[in-house]
């Protein structure tokens, strides 16, 4: 089985998760959609990953899905999102991913995420401070990657062999 892990990210969290998933799926090709637009014709399984930023998946992931939706409907697909508010994962999925792709995906997971203020531009830093204040999350941990979800997706994919 030939596997593609295609991800898009604004920081290193989604890349790190894609690489962790790739370690559990030996031989999988890992592609950053911000740099490369892969042809999916040679793959049996396509895993799409994206960060969530202000309720939206990365534009590169949206474009990849839009440009390849017909092909994605003919192969095994899986979707993972990295976000600081995993309790809102269903909202993010329904807002960003076509329902027919969600319905046919063999695995959909939230890999957690990290909300980091320091690497963002000044405007983003202000928005993040407002988010933290409005959601009363000052005691919440924002550097949590869900390794169990990564393992679960790998198991779901390996069952397809």
C-alpha positions as CSV (number, residue, x, y, z in Angstrom):
1,X,0.0,0.0,0.0
2,X,1.4,3.4,-1.0
3,X,0.6,6.1,1.5
4,X,0.8,9.9,1.2
5,X,0.7,12.2,4.3
6,X,0.0,15.7,2.9
7,X,0.0,18.5,5.5
8,X,-0.2,22.2,5.8
9,X,0.9,24.3,8.7
10,X,1.7,27.8,9.9
11,X,4.1,26.6,12.5
12,X,5.9,23.3,13.3
13,X,3.1,21.5,15.2
14,X,1.4,19.9,12.2
15,X,4.7,19.0,10.6
16,X,5.8,17.3,13.8
17,X,2.5,15.4,14.0
18,X,2.8,14.3,10.3
19,X,6.3,13.1,11.0
20,X,5.2,11.2,14.1
21,X,2.5,9.5,12.1
22,X,5.0,8.8,9.3
23,X,7.2,6.9,11.8
24,X,4.2,4.6,12.5
25,X,3.5,4.1,8.8
26,X,6.9,3.0,7.3
27,X,7.4,4.0,3.7
28,X,4.8,6.8,3.7
29,X,5.6,9.9,1.8
30,X,5.3,13.1,3.8
31,X,4.7,16.3,1.8
32,X,4.3,19.9,3.0
33,X,1.5,21.3,0.9
34,X,2.9,24.8,1.3
35,X,5.9,23.7,-0.8
36,X,4.6,20.9,-3.0
37,X,1.4,20.0,-4.8
38,X,1.7,16.2,-5.0
39,X,0.0,14.1,-7.6
40,X,-2.1,11.5,-5.8
41,X,-2.6,9.1,-8.7
42,X,0.1,6.7,-7.4
43,X,-1.3,6.4,-3.9
44,X,-3.8,4.0,-2.4
45,X,-4.2,6.1,0.8
46,X,-4.0,9.8,1.3
47,X,-3.9,11.4,4.7
48,X,-4.6,15.1,4.9
49,X,-3.4,17.1,7.9
50,X,-3.8,20.8,8.7
51,X,-3.5,23.3,11.5
52,X,-6.6,25.2,12.5
53,X,-6.1,29.0,12.7
54,X,-9.1,31.2,13.5
55,X,-11.5,28.3,12.8
56,X,-10.1,27.5,9.4
57,X,-7.8,24.8,8.0
58,X,-4.7,26.1,6.1
59,X,-5.5,27.4,2.7
60,X,-3.0,25.0,1.1
61,X,-4.9,22.1,2.6
62,X,-8.2,23.6,1.4
63,X,-6.8,24.0,-2.1
64,X,-5.4,20.5,-2.1
65,X,-8.8,19.0,-1.2
66,X,-10.7,21.2,-3.7
67,X,-8.3,20.4,-6.5
68,X,-8.3,16.7,-5.8
69,X,-11.8,15.9,-4.4
70,X,-12.8,13.6,-7.2
71,X,-9.5,11.6,-6.9
72,X,-9.8,11.6,-3.1
73,X,-13.2,10.0,-3.3
74,X,-11.6,7.0,-5.1
75,X,-8.8,6.3,-2.6
76,X,-8.7,5.6,1.1
77,X,-8.6,8.9,2.9
78,X,-7.9,10.0,6.5
79,X,-7.9,13.5,8.0
80,X,-6.2,14.9,11.0
81,X,-6.3,18.4,12.5
82,X,-4.0,20.1,14.9
83,X,-5.7,22.7,17.1
84,X,-5.5,24.3,20.5
85,X,-9.2,23.6,21.2
86,X,-9.8,19.9,20.5
87,X,-13.3,20.1,21.9
88,X,-14.3,22.1,18.8
89,X,-13.0,19.5,16.3
90,X,-16.4,18.6,14.9
91,X,-17.2,22.3,14.3
92,X,-13.8,22.7,12.5
93,X,-14.4,19.6,10.4
94,X,-17.9,20.5,9.3
95,X,-16.9,24.1,8.5
96,X,-13.8,23.2,6.4
97,X,-14.0,19.7,4.9
98,X,-16.6,18.6,2.3
99,X,-19.2,16.3,4.0
100,X,-18.8,13.6,1.4
101,X,-15.1,13.4,2.1
102,X,-15.7,13.2,5.9
103,X,-18.2,10.5,5.4
104,X,-15.8,8.2,3.4
105,X,-12.7,8.8,5.5
106,X,-11.3,5.7,7.2
107,X,-10.0,7.8,10.1
108,X,-10.5,11.3,11.4
109,X,-8.5,12.5,14.4
110,X,-7.5,15.5,16.3
111,X,-3.9,15.4,17.2
112,X,-4.1,18.2,19.8
113,X,-2.0,21.2,19.3
114,X,0.0,24.0,20.6
115,X,-1.1,27.6,21.0
116,X,2.0,29.7,20.9
117,X,2.0,33.4,21.2
118,X,5.7,34.3,20.8
119,X,6.4,33.3,17.1
120,X,3.3,35.2,15.8
121,X,3.2,38.7,14.5
122,X,2.1,41.5,16.7
123,X,-1.6,41.3,15.6
124,X,-1.6,37.6,16.1
125,X,-0.2,38.0,19.6
126,X,-3.0,40.4,20.5
127,X,-5.6,38.0,19.1
128,X,-4.1,35.1,21.1
129,X,-4.2,37.1,24.3
130,X,-7.9,37.9,23.7
131,X,-8.6,34.3,23.0
132,X,-6.9,33.2,26.2
133,X,-8.8,35.8,28.2
134,X,-12.2,35.1,26.7
135,X,-11.9,31.4,27.0
136,X,-10.6,31.6,30.5
137,X,-7.8,29.3,29.6
138,X,-4.9,30.8,31.7
139,X,-4.4,27.5,33.5
140,X,-4.8,25.4,30.4
141,X,-1.9,23.5,28.8
142,X,-1.3,24.6,25.2
143,X,1.5,22.3,24.3
144,X,-0.3,19.0,24.2
145,X,0.1,16.6,21.3
146,X,-2.2,13.6,21.5
147,X,0.0,10.7,20.8
148,X,-2.9,8.2,21.3
149,X,-4.8,9.8,18.4
150,X,-1.7,9.6,16.2
151,X,-1.4,5.9,17.1
152,X,-5.1,5.3,16.5
153,X,-4.9,6.8,13.0
154,X,-1.9,4.6,12.2
155,X,-3.8,1.5,13.4
156,X,-6.8,2.5,11.3
157,X,-4.6,2.9,8.2
158,X,-2.6,-0.3,8.8
159,X,-5.9,-2.3,9.0
160,X,-6.5,-1.4,5.3
161,X,-3.6,-3.6,4.1
